[in-house]
Amino acid sequence: MELISPVAFEPVGSVTNVFFDDKNQQVFSVRSGGATGIIVRGFSDDYHRIKKCLPFKERKNQVEFFKVLRTGLTGSIDEVHKFIQVSKGKSSTILGFFWTKDNEILFISESGLEVHFISNLDRGVIKNLRNQTFTMNWFVYSPSSSFLLCSSSSSTSSLQPFIIRNSHIVKVSKIDINQKEVLVKEKDVIIIEAFHKIFVGIFIHTPNNSSSLHLYSLSSKDTLNKSHILRLGRPGPFSTNVVDNVLVIHHQPTGTSLLFDPSMPGESDGTLIHMDPITNTPVCIKSGDNCDMDGQYPLQWAAFQPDLIVDGKEGKFWRLKLRIKPFIIDNIPDLRKKIEFLLRREGSKRTLLDILFEKCTEVPLDLTNIGHAFDLINLEYVRHLSYKNQTSTSGSSSYGGKSLMPSSTLGNCVKVIIDQSDLFTNVFSLLVGDETDSSVDMTLKQKSFVLMEYFRSLKEHEIPVQYFLDELLINLMVQMGSWFQLHQCLQYQIFTDSKPLSCLLLSLESVYPPAGQLALDMLNRLGTANPEIVEILLSKNIVLSALKFAETDGGNIQPRRFLESAMSSKHNSLFYSTYKYFERRNLLLRGSKQFASSDNCDKYVRRFAELYPQDCD
């Protein structure tokens, strides 16, 4: 893990308050309540993106809005116009306020929720749209999803969720924490988003100082269902981020972070999925600007969703980045888990292919784990095709006659698709290629084992093998002289029938004579290659069989080609049979045994007369 893209801002001071807008990812340094200036900092230098109306809490029951009239080149707000909005519950304290749209704001007060609409910014006219009564002690809100969790007491065993949707306040089914003698506080509750799904997370602390995070997922029907229990194995406090759909749980006292991916397989008890961290050991955040953490994360750090760390004391905030390659290599020893993890990460295809190549060139070979890796890749490839081809009809998709469910309860979470051309270019061609390459210390037989394992996986997932892979494996078998194995693979159709493959087999006929017949059998199975079969048979002077295929093809039969092949065979009996065949055919088609002038068969007529004068009319 690494902190990147640092942004400096004016830190908290005696006259300066700092506010973070996690919806727009901007920090506001407000001096003397705005009287001596407001400075805005964000990841973008485009200060025209500063919102034209900025709300700040003035008193316990009112919010003061600053209409921005002019901004400076460095993010300063040089000129403002103020107006005030009072809470509907005039005696209740406003606990928080958030933009839900560009001109719509949510007030959260001790007496409930209020949705207000700024109908005229120039005149400071605000209209109340919706209200929801609720006795509020504390809340947790997600600006990106407009999802809200509310509690009526400081410690609670139940939470009331709401969603702000289309200017309406939607009440969601209550969360009851079914843990004996456990009450949660505001610091124990989080809202996160991963794989386009909203999760509510509740940290459960037990007397043995071993905490866990219970995840509730929001369904399309606006119900929350408990789905995961993440085992943390240490006491709090904790803070959270989500980076590339990885849930990062920071543990400040030890200066380490635990990583979870709720889309990956875990231990199921039939109802819930129990998960340990992805890595065997916790990881640490590395600061890009040489921040000394002394074995702990700074106490003043605050984590904001999805991937932001803010240090109000130092006056900096960063993005948190997951460095895939060193992280994977150093911390996930199991190949299957590596592949599952990488398939779900953006931009990890190159790393995944490199890891596969390294595993496929290890001696001794671990074919079991390599096979598991191929199965994972091919399963997700088939699912990708299924999602891509599915119609508007609801329900699970199918491919190759198999019903396909999503790779997890979260739906299709895979971000990387590996196909046959990817593996051919980046793994197999390098594996089989240069025999002088000292980095690949493998025998030809070991290389063939790897390829056969991939073929096995393709067949099990009903994925047709591409010709370039067939060619690669056949050439490898030829190098090894594994003719029996090649013959078996062809007979049991391990290779995919194709015209190019049959041509390759024909080229091997000089070193392995049965290859010619195997090629003909393949072309015959294709059912669309009769012209090619005819040409092959004629080249071998097998004229009568060629005539049979030509007849079934139903096309125009040119006598000259067949007569030439029969004559060049030096077998007069074959020439005789072929000639007589065409005489009968001519009689049937034209009522005469004579060849048409367009057939150009004069020399064959003369030759037949020389050999069999008694048969000439």
C-alpha positions as CSV (number, residue, x, y, z in Angstrom):
1,M,0.0,0.0,0.0
2,E,1.2,3.5,-0.8
3,L,0.1,7.1,-0.4
4,I,0.2,8.9,-3.7
5,S,-0.9,12.3,-5.1
6,P,-0.3,14.4,-2.0
7,V,-2.2,17.6,-1.7
8,A,-1.2,20.3,0.8
9,F,-3.7,22.6,2.5
10,E,-3.7,25.1,5.4
11,P,-3.9,22.9,8.5
12,V,-6.0,23.2,11.6
13,G,-5.0,26.2,13.7
14,S,-6.1,28.6,16.3
15,V,-8.2,30.6,13.8
16,T,-8.5,27.9,11.1
17,N,-11.0,25.2,10.9
18,V,-10.7,22.4,8.3
19,F,-13.7,20.7,6.6
20,F,-13.5,17.8,4.1
21,D,-16.1,17.5,1.4
22,D,-15.8,13.7,0.7
23,K,-18.4,13.9,-2.1
24,N,-16.3,16.3,-4.2
25,Q,-13.0,15.3,-2.5
26,Q,-12.0,18.8,-1.5
27,V,-10.6,20.3,1.7
28,F,-11.8,23.7,2.9
29,S,-9.6,25.8,5.3
30,V,-11.9,28.4,6.8
31,R,-10.3,31.2,8.6
32,S,-12.2,33.1,11.4
33,G,-15.5,31.6,10.3
34,G,-14.9,32.7,6.8
35,A,-14.4,36.4,7.7
36,T,-10.7,36.3,6.8
37,G,-10.9,33.8,3.9
38,I,-11.7,30.3,2.7
39,I,-9.1,28.2,0.8
40,V,-10.1,25.2,-1.2
41,R,-7.7,22.4,-2.1
42,G,-8.3,19.3,-4.2
43,F,-6.6,16.8,-6.6
44,S,-7.5,19.0,-9.5
45,D,-6.0,22.4,-10.1
46,D,-9.2,23.5,-11.9
47,Y,-10.7,25.8,-9.2
48,H,-13.6,26.5,-11.5
49,R,-14.9,23.2,-10.1
50,I,-15.4,24.8,-6.7
51,K,-19.1,24.6,-5.8
52,K,-21.0,27.8,-6.3
53,C,-22.7,27.4,-2.9
54,L,-20.8,26.3,0.2
55,P,-22.7,25.4,3.4
56,F,-21.2,25.8,6.9
57,K,-22.8,25.4,10.3
58,E,-23.4,28.7,11.9
59,R,-25.4,27.9,15.0
60,K,-26.9,24.6,16.4
61,N,-30.1,24.8,14.4
62,Q,-29.0,26.7,11.3
63,V,-26.7,26.4,8.3
64,E,-25.0,29.4,6.7
65,F,-24.6,29.3,2.9
66,F,-21.8,31.1,1.1
67,K,-22.6,31.9,-2.5
68,V,-19.3,32.0,-4.3
69,L,-19.0,35.1,-6.4
70,R,-15.3,35.0,-7.3
71,T,-12.5,32.5,-6.9
72,G,-8.7,33.2,-7.0
73,L,-6.2,31.4,-9.1
74,T,-4.8,29.5,-6.1
75,G,-8.1,28.1,-4.8
76,S,-9.0,31.1,-2.6
77,I,-12.6,32.2,-2.4
78,D,-12.3,36.0,-2.8
79,E,-15.9,37.1,-2.8
80,V,-19.1,35.5,-1.3
81,H,-22.7,36.3,-0.5
82,K,-24.3,34.7,2.6
83,F,-27.7,33.5,3.4
84,I,-29.1,31.2,6.2
85,Q,-31.4,28.2,6.4
86,V,-32.9,27.2,9.8
87,S,-33.8,23.6,10.6
88,K,-37.5,22.8,10.6
89,G,-37.1,21.5,14.1
90,K,-36.1,24.9,15.5
91,S,-35.1,23.6,18.9
92,S,-33.1,20.6,17.6
93,T,-29.4,20.7,16.8
94,I,-28.2,20.0,13.2
95,L,-25.7,17.2,13.4
96,G,-24.7,17.2,9.7
97,F,-25.6,18.3,6.2
98,F,-24.7,16.9,2.8
99,W,-25.3,17.7,-0.9
100,T,-27.4,15.0,-2.5
101,K,-27.6,16.9,-5.8
102,D,-26.1,20.1,-7.2
103,N,-29.0,22.1,-5.8
104,E,-30.3,19.7,-3.1
105,I,-29.1,19.4,0.4
106,L,-29.8,17.0,3.3
107,F,-30.0,18.3,6.9
108,I,-29.6,15.6,9.6
109,S,-30.8,16.9,13.0
110,E,-31.6,15.5,16.4
111,S,-35.3,15.3,15.3
112,G,-34.9,13.7,11.9
113,L,-34.1,14.3,8.2
114,E,-34.8,17.2,6.0
115,V,-34.3,17.5,2.2
116,H,-34.1,21.1,1.0
117,F,-34.0,22.5,-2.6
118,I,-32.2,25.7,-3.5
119,S,-34.7,27.1,-6.0
120,N,-33.0,30.5,-6.4
121,L,-29.3,30.8,-5.5
122,D,-29.1,34.5,-6.4
123,R,-31.8,35.4,-3.9
124,G,-31.0,32.7,-1.4
125,V,-34.4,31.0,-1.7
126,I,-34.6,27.5,-0.2
127,K,-37.6,25.2,-0.4
128,N,-38.2,22.3,2.0
129,L,-39.1,19.1,0.0
130,R,-39.2,16.2,2.4
131,N,-39.0,15.5,6.1
132,Q,-38.6,12.3,8.1
133,T,-39.1,12.3,11.9
134,F,-36.5,10.3,13.8
135,T,-34.9,10.7,17.2
136,M,-31.3,11.0,16.2
137,N,-28.2,10.5,18.5
138,W,-25.7,9.8,15.8
139,F,-25.5,8.8,12.1
140,V,-23.1,7.5,9.4
141,Y,-23.6,8.8,5.9
142,S,-22.2,7.8,2.5
143,P,-22.2,10.8,0.0
144,S,-21.5,8.7,-3.0
145,S,-24.6,6.5,-2.5
146,S,-26.8,8.9,-0.4
147,F,-27.1,6.0,2.1
148,L,-27.6,6.8,5.8
149,L,-27.5,4.9,9.0
150,C,-29.2,6.4,12.1
151,S,-29.1,5.5,15.8
152,S,-31.4,6.9,18.5
153,S,-28.9,6.2,21.3
154,S,-25.2,6.5,21.9
155,S,-24.9,2.7,22.1
156,T,-27.3,0.5,20.2
157,S,-28.2,-2.9,19.1
158,S,-30.3,-1.7,16.1
159,L,-29.7,0.8,13.3
160,Q,-32.3,2.5,11.0
161,P,-31.1,2.9,7.4
162,F,-32.4,5.5,4.9
163,I,-31.7,6.2,1.2
164,I,-32.1,9.6,-0.3
165,R,-33.4,8.8,-3.8
166,N,-35.0,11.2,-6.3
167,S,-35.5,13.8,-3.6
168,H,-37.4,11.2,-1.5
169,I,-36.4,9.7,1.8
170,V,-36.7,5.9,1.5
171,K,-36.8,4.0,4.7
172,V,-35.0,0.6,4.6
173,S,-35.6,-2.4,6.9
174,K,-33.9,-2.0,10.2
175,I,-30.6,-3.8,11.1
176,D,-30.8,-5.8,14.3
177,I,-27.4,-6.8,15.7
178,N,-27.9,-10.3,16.9
179,Q,-24.9,-10.4,19.2
180,K,-25.4,-11.1,22.9
181,E,-24.6,-8.2,25.1
182,V,-23.1,-6.2,22.2
183,L,-23.9,-2.6,21.7
184,V,-22.3,-0.6,18.9
185,K,-21.3,3.0,18.8
186,E,-20.8,5.5,15.9
187,K,-17.1,4.6,15.5
188,D,-18.0,0.9,15.0
189,V,-20.2,1.5,11.9
190,I,-19.1,2.1,8.3
191,I,-20.7,2.3,4.9
192,I,-18.6,1.1,1.9
193,E,-19.1,0.4,-1.8
194,A,-17.4,-2.5,-3.6
195,F,-18.2,-4.0,-7.0
196,H,-21.1,-1.5,-7.4
197,K,-22.8,-2.8,-4.2
198,I,-23.4,-1.0,-0.9
199,F,-22.3,-2.7,2.3
200,V,-22.9,-1.7,5.9
201,G,-20.0,-2.8,8.1
202,I,-20.3,-3.2,11.9
203,F,-17.2,-3.8,14.0
204,I,-18.0,-6.3,16.8
205,H,-15.6,-6.3,19.7
206,T,-15.4,-9.3,22.1
207,P,-13.9,-9.6,25.6
208,N,-11.0,-11.7,24.3
209,N,-9.7,-8.6,22.3
210,S,-10.5,-10.3,19.0
211,S,-12.7,-8.2,16.7
212,S,-14.6,-9.0,13.6
213,L,-16.4,-7.0,10.9
214,H,-19.9,-8.0,10.0
215,L,-21.0,-7.0,6.5
216,Y,-24.6,-6.4,5.5
217,S,-25.2,-6.1,1.7
218,L,-28.0,-4.0,0.3
219,S,-30.2,-5.9,-2.2
220,S,-32.0,-4.4,-5.3
221,K,-35.2,-4.6,-3.2
222,D,-33.7,-2.2,-0.6
223,T,-33.3,-4.9,2.1
224,L,-30.1,-5.4,4.1
225,N,-28.9,-9.0,4.5
226,K,-26.0,-10.1,6.6
227,S,-23.6,-11.8,4.2
228,H,-20.0,-11.8,5.6
229,I,-18.0,-12.0,8.8
230,L,-14.4,-10.8,8.4
231,R,-12.0,-12.1,11.0
232,L,-9.7,-9.3,12.2
233,G,-7.9,-11.1,15.0
234,R,-7.1,-8.0,17.0
235,P,-8.8,-5.3,19.1
236,G,-9.7,-1.8,17.6
237,P,-9.7,1.0,16.9
238,F,-10.0,0.6,13.1
239,S,-10.6,2.8,10.1
240,T,-11.4,1.7,6.5
241,N,-10.8,2.5,2.9
242,V,-11.8,0.7,-0.4
243,V,-9.1,0.5,-3.0
244,D,-9.8,-1.2,-6.3
245,N,-12.7,-3.0,-4.6
246,V,-10.4,-4.3,-1.8
247,L,-11.6,-3.5,1.7
248,V,-8.6,-2.0,3.6
249,I,-9.0,-2.1,7.4
250,H,-6.3,0.1,9.1
251,H,-5.2,-0.8,12.6
252,Q,-3.6,2.4,14.0
253,P,-1.9,0.9,17.1
254,T,0.2,-1.5,15.1
255,G,0.6,0.6,11.9
256,T,-0.7,-2.2,9.7
257,S,-3.6,-2.8,7.4
258,L,-5.7,-5.9,6.7
259,L,-7.1,-6.6,3.3
260,F,-10.3,-8.4,2.3
261,D,-12.1,-9.0,-1.0
262,P,-15.8,-9.9,-0.3
263,S,-16.2,-11.3,-3.8
264,M,-13.6,-14.1,-3.2
265,P,-14.5,-17.5,-1.8
266,G,-14.5,-18.0,1.9
267,E,-15.7,-20.5,4.5
268,S,-19.5,-20.8,4.3
269,D,-21.6,-22.0,7.2
270,G,-24.7,-22.2,4.9
271,T,-25.8,-18.7,5.6
272,L,-22.7,-16.4,6.1
273,I,-19.3,-16.4,4.5
274,H,-16.4,-16.2,7.0
275,M,-13.2,-14.7,5.7
276,D,-9.6,-14.2,6.8
277,P,-7.4,-11.5,5.3
278,I,-6.2,-12.0,1.8
279,T,-2.5,-12.0,2.9
280,N,-0.8,-14.2,5.5
281,T,0.6,-11.1,7.2
282,P,-0.8,-7.6,7.5
283,V,0.6,-4.9,5.1
284,C,1.9,-1.5,5.9
285,I,1.2,1.9,4.2
286,K,4.3,3.4,2.6
287,S,4.3,7.2,2.4
288,G,5.6,8.7,-0.8
289,D,6.8,11.8,1.0
290,N,8.9,10.1,3.6
291,C,6.4,10.4,6.5
292,D,7.9,8.7,9.6
293,M,5.2,6.6,11.2
294,D,7.3,5.1,14.1
295,G,5.5,1.8,13.8
296,Q,2.1,3.4,14.1
297,Y,-0.3,5.2,11.9
298,P,-0.5,8.9,13.0
299,L,-3.5,9.4,15.4
300,Q,-4.6,12.5,13.4
301,W,-5.1,10.5,10.2
302,A,-8.7,10.3,9.0
303,A,-9.8,7.8,6.4
304,F,-12.5,8.9,3.9
305,Q,-14.2,6.7,1.3
306,P,-13.2,5.4,-1.0
307,D,-9.4,5.8,-0.9
308,L,-8.5,9.0,0.9
309,I,-6.3,9.7,3.9
310,V,-6.5,13.2,5.4
311,D,-4.0,14.6,8.0
312,G,-5.6,17.8,9.3
313,K,-2.7,18.5,11.7
314,E,0.0,18.3,9.0
315,G,-2.2,19.8,6.3
316,K,-2.0,17.0,3.7
317,F,-4.3,14.4,2.1
318,W,-3.5,11.6,-0.2
319,R,-5.0,8.8,-2.3
320,L,-4.3,5.2,-1.2
321,K,-3.0,2.9,-3.9
322,L,-2.6,-0.8,-4.0
323,R,0.7,-1.8,-5.6
324,I,-0.3,-5.0,-7.2
325,K,2.9,-6.7,-8.3
326,P,5.1,-6.5,-5.2
327,F,2.1,-6.9,-2.9
328,I,1.0,-10.1,-4.7
329,I,4.4,-11.7,-5.0
330,D,5.4,-10.9,-1.4
331,N,2.2,-11.6,0.5
332,I,0.0,-14.2,-1.3
333,P,1.9,-17.5,-1.6
334,D,-1.0,-19.6,-2.8
335,L,-1.4,-19.6,-6.6
336,R,-5.1,-20.2,-6.6
337,K,-5.7,-17.2,-4.3
338,K,-3.3,-15.1,-6.4
339,I,-5.3,-15.8,-9.6
340,E,-8.7,-15.2,-7.9
341,F,-7.4,-11.9,-6.5
342,L,-5.8,-10.7,-9.8
343,L,-8.9,-11.5,-11.9
344,R,-10.8,-9.0,-9.8
345,R,-8.3,-6.2,-10.1
346,E,-8.2,-3.5,-12.7
347,G,-5.1,-3.4,-14.9
348,S,-3.6,-6.7,-13.5
349,K,-3.5,-8.8,-16.7
350,R,0.2,-8.3,-17.3
351,T,1.0,-9.3,-13.7
352,L,-1.3,-12.3,-13.9
353,L,0.3,-13.6,-17.1
354,D,3.8,-13.1,-15.7
355,I,3.0,-15.1,-12.6
356,L,1.5,-17.9,-14.7
357,F,4.6,-18.0,-16.9
358,E,6.8,-18.2,-13.8
359,K,4.6,-21.0,-12.3
360,C,4.6,-22.9,-15.6
361,T,8.4,-22.9,-15.8
362,E,9.1,-24.0,-12.3
363,V,10.8,-27.3,-11.9
364,P,9.4,-29.6,-10.5
365,L,6.1,-28.8,-12.1
366,D,3.1,-28.3,-9.9
367,L,0.5,-29.4,-12.4
368,T,-2.3,-29.5,-9.9
369,N,-2.1,-25.9,-9.0
370,I,-1.4,-24.9,-12.6
371,G,-4.6,-26.7,-13.6
372,H,-6.6,-24.9,-10.9
373,A,-5.3,-21.6,-12.3
374,F,-6.3,-22.5,-15.8
375,D,-9.8,-23.6,-14.5
376,L,-10.3,-20.3,-12.8
377,I,-9.3,-18.3,-15.9
378,N,-11.5,-20.4,-18.2
379,L,-14.5,-20.3,-15.9
380,E,-14.4,-16.5,-15.8
381,Y,-13.9,-16.4,-19.6
382,V,-17.0,-18.5,-20.1
383,R,-18.9,-16.3,-17.7
384,H,-17.7,-13.2,-19.5
385,L,-19.1,-14.6,-22.8
386,S,-22.3,-15.5,-21.1
387,Y,-22.8,-12.0,-19.7
388,K,-21.8,-10.5,-23.0
389,N,-24.3,-12.5,-25.0
390,Q,-27.2,-12.6,-22.6
391,T,-30.5,-11.1,-23.7
392,S,-32.9,-8.9,-21.8
393,T,-34.5,-12.1,-20.4
394,S,-33.8,-12.2,-16.6
395,G,-32.2,-15.1,-14.9
396,S,-28.9,-16.9,-15.2
397,S,-27.1,-17.2,-18.5
398,S,-25.8,-20.3,-20.2
399,Y,-22.9,-21.2,-22.4
400,G,-22.1,-24.5,-24.0
401,G,-25.3,-26.0,-22.5
402,K,-24.3,-25.2,-18.9
403,S,-26.1,-22.9,-16.6
404,L,-23.8,-20.2,-15.3
405,M,-24.3,-18.3,-12.1
406,P,-22.2,-15.2,-11.2
407,S,-18.8,-15.8,-9.7
408,S,-20.0,-14.7,-6.3
409,T,-23.1,-13.3,-4.5
410,L,-21.9,-9.9,-5.7
411,G,-22.5,-10.6,-9.4
412,N,-19.9,-10.4,-12.0
413,C,-16.8,-9.1,-10.2
414,V,-14.1,-10.0,-12.6
415,K,-12.1,-7.2,-14.2
416,V,-9.6,-9.2,-16.2
417,I,-10.4,-11.6,-18.9
418,I,-7.7,-14.0,-20.2
419,D,-8.3,-15.7,-23.5
420,Q,-6.3,-18.3,-25.5
421,S,-4.4,-15.7,-27.5
422,D,-3.2,-14.0,-24.3
423,L,-1.8,-17.2,-22.9
424,F,-0.4,-18.2,-26.3
425,T,1.5,-15.0,-26.7
426,N,2.6,-14.4,-23.1
427,V,3.1,-18.0,-21.7
428,F,3.0,-20.9,-24.1
429,S,5.0,-19.5,-27.0
430,L,7.7,-18.4,-24.6
431,L,7.6,-21.7,-22.8
432,V,7.9,-23.8,-26.0
433,G,9.9,-21.3,-28.1
434,D,13.6,-20.9,-27.8
435,E,15.4,-24.1,-26.7
436,T,18.5,-22.1,-26.0
437,D,16.7,-19.9,-23.4
438,S,18.4,-20.8,-20.1
439,S,15.5,-19.2,-18.2
440,V,13.2,-22.1,-19.2
441,D,15.0,-25.2,-17.7
442,M,12.3,-27.8,-18.8
443,T,12.2,-30.9,-20.9
444,L,9.9,-31.1,-24.0
445,K,7.7,-33.6,-22.1
446,Q,7.3,-31.1,-19.2
447,K,6.3,-28.4,-21.6
448,S,3.8,-30.7,-23.2
449,F,2.3,-31.5,-19.8
450,V,1.6,-27.8,-19.2
451,L,-0.1,-27.5,-22.6
452,M,-2.1,-30.7,-22.2
453,E,-3.3,-29.4,-18.8
454,Y,-4.6,-26.2,-20.5
455,F,-6.3,-28.3,-23.2
456,R,-7.9,-30.4,-20.5
457,S,-9.3,-27.2,-18.9
458,L,-10.6,-25.8,-22.2
459,K,-12.4,-29.1,-23.0
460,E,-14.0,-29.2,-19.5
461,H,-15.3,-25.7,-19.9
462,E,-16.5,-26.5,-23.5
463,I,-14.3,-23.8,-25.1
464,P,-13.2,-24.7,-28.6
465,V,-9.4,-24.8,-28.9
466,Q,-7.9,-22.3,-31.3
467,Y,-5.8,-23.5,-34.2
468,F,-2.6,-21.8,-33.1
469,L,-2.6,-23.8,-29.8
470,D,-3.3,-27.0,-31.7
471,E,-0.4,-26.3,-34.0
472,L,1.9,-25.5,-31.0
473,L,1.2,-28.8,-29.2
474,I,1.4,-30.9,-32.4
475,N,4.8,-29.4,-33.3
476,L,5.9,-30.1,-29.7
477,M,4.8,-33.7,-30.1
478,V,6.6,-34.0,-33.4
479,Q,9.8,-32.7,-31.8
480,M,9.4,-35.4,-29.1
481,G,8.5,-38.1,-31.6
482,S,5.4,-38.8,-29.6
483,W,3.5,-40.2,-32.5
484,F,1.3,-42.5,-30.5
485,Q,0.2,-39.6,-28.2
486,L,-0.5,-37.5,-31.3
487,H,-2.5,-40.3,-32.9
488,Q,-4.6,-40.7,-29.6
489,C,-5.2,-36.9,-29.4
490,L,-6.5,-36.9,-32.9
491,Q,-8.6,-40.0,-32.6
492,Y,-10.3,-38.7,-29.4
493,Q,-10.6,-35.2,-30.9
494,I,-8.5,-33.4,-28.3
495,F,-7.7,-31.0,-31.2
496,T,-10.4,-28.9,-32.8
497,D,-11.2,-30.1,-36.3
498,S,-10.2,-27.4,-38.9
499,K,-9.0,-27.2,-42.5
500,P,-5.6,-25.6,-41.4
501,L,-5.0,-28.4,-38.9
502,S,-5.7,-31.0,-41.6
503,C,-3.2,-29.3,-43.8
504,L,-0.6,-29.5,-41.0
505,L,-1.3,-33.2,-40.6
506,L,-0.8,-33.7,-44.4
507,S,2.6,-32.0,-44.1
508,L,3.6,-34.7,-41.5
509,E,2.6,-37.6,-43.7
510,S,6.2,-38.1,-44.9
511,V,7.5,-38.6,-41.3
512,Y,4.3,-40.3,-40.0
513,P,2.3,-41.9,-42.8
514,P,-1.0,-42.4,-40.8
515,A,-1.2,-38.6,-40.5
516,G,-2.6,-38.4,-44.1
517,Q,-5.6,-40.6,-43.3
518,L,-6.1,-38.7,-40.0
519,A,-6.2,-35.5,-42.0
520,L,-8.8,-37.0,-44.4
521,D,-10.9,-38.2,-41.5
522,M,-10.8,-34.7,-40.0
523,L,-11.9,-33.1,-43.2
524,N,-14.7,-35.6,-43.6
525,R,-16.0,-34.8,-40.0
526,L,-16.1,-31.1,-40.9
527,G,-18.7,-31.9,-43.6
528,T,-17.8,-28.8,-45.6
529,A,-14.5,-29.9,-47.1
530,N,-15.4,-32.3,-49.9
531,P,-13.5,-30.2,-52.5
532,E,-10.4,-30.3,-50.4
533,I,-10.8,-34.1,-49.9
534,V,-11.2,-34.6,-53.6
535,E,-7.9,-32.6,-54.2
536,I,-6.0,-34.7,-51.6
537,L,-7.3,-38.0,-53.0
538,L,-6.4,-37.0,-56.6
539,S,-2.9,-36.0,-55.5
540,K,-2.6,-39.5,-54.2
541,N,-4.1,-41.0,-57.4
542,I,-7.0,-42.4,-55.3
543,V,-9.3,-41.5,-58.2
544,L,-12.4,-43.6,-57.5
545,S,-12.8,-42.5,-53.9
546,A,-12.3,-38.9,-55.2
547,L,-15.2,-39.4,-57.6
548,K,-17.4,-40.6,-54.8
549,F,-16.7,-37.4,-52.8
550,A,-17.2,-35.3,-55.9
551,E,-20.6,-36.9,-56.5
552,T,-21.8,-36.2,-52.9
553,D,-20.6,-32.6,-53.2
554,G,-23.1,-32.1,-56.1
555,G,-20.8,-29.7,-57.9
556,N,-19.6,-29.6,-61.5
557,I,-17.2,-32.5,-62.0
558,Q,-14.4,-31.8,-64.5
559,P,-13.4,-35.1,-66.2
560,R,-10.0,-33.8,-67.2
561,R,-8.7,-33.6,-63.6
562,F,-9.7,-37.2,-62.8
563,L,-8.5,-38.7,-66.0
564,E,-5.2,-36.9,-65.6
565,S,-4.7,-38.4,-62.1
566,A,-5.7,-41.8,-63.3
567,M,-3.3,-41.7,-66.3
568,S,-0.4,-40.4,-64.2
569,S,-0.9,-43.3,-61.7
570,K,0.5,-45.7,-64.4
571,H,-2.3,-48.2,-63.5
572,N,-4.1,-48.9,-66.7
573,S,-7.0,-50.6,-64.9
574,L,-7.6,-47.4,-62.9
575,F,-7.5,-45.3,-66.0
576,Y,-10.0,-47.8,-67.7
577,S,-12.4,-47.6,-64.8
578,T,-12.2,-43.8,-64.6
579,Y,-12.7,-43.4,-68.4
580,K,-15.7,-45.8,-68.4
581,Y,-17.2,-43.9,-65.5
582,F,-17.2,-40.6,-67.5
583,E,-18.6,-42.4,-70.6
584,R,-21.6,-43.6,-68.5
585,R,-21.9,-40.1,-67.0
586,N,-21.8,-38.4,-70.5
587,L,-24.5,-40.8,-71.7
588,L,-26.7,-40.1,-68.8
589,L,-26.3,-36.3,-69.0
590,R,-26.2,-35.8,-72.8
591,G,-27.4,-39.0,-74.4
592,S,-23.9,-39.7,-75.9
593,K,-20.7,-41.2,-74.6
594,Q,-18.6,-38.6,-76.3
595,F,-16.9,-35.9,-74.3
596,A,-17.8,-32.3,-74.9
597,S,-15.2,-30.1,-76.6
598,S,-15.2,-27.9,-73.5
599,D,-14.0,-30.9,-71.4
600,N,-10.6,-30.7,-73.2
601,C,-10.2,-34.5,-73.0
602,D,-8.9,-35.3,-76.5
603,K,-5.5,-36.7,-75.2
604,Y,-7.3,-39.1,-72.8
605,V,-9.6,-40.3,-75.6
606,R,-6.5,-41.0,-77.7
607,R,-4.8,-42.8,-74.9
608,F,-7.8,-44.9,-74.2
609,A,-8.0,-45.8,-77.9
610,E,-4.3,-46.9,-77.8
611,L,-4.8,-49.1,-74.7
612,Y,-8.2,-50.5,-75.5
613,P,-9.0,-50.3,-79.2
614,Q,-11.6,-53.0,-79.0
615,D,-13.7,-50.8,-76.6
616,C,-13.7,-47.9,-78.9
617,D,-16.9,-47.3,-80.9
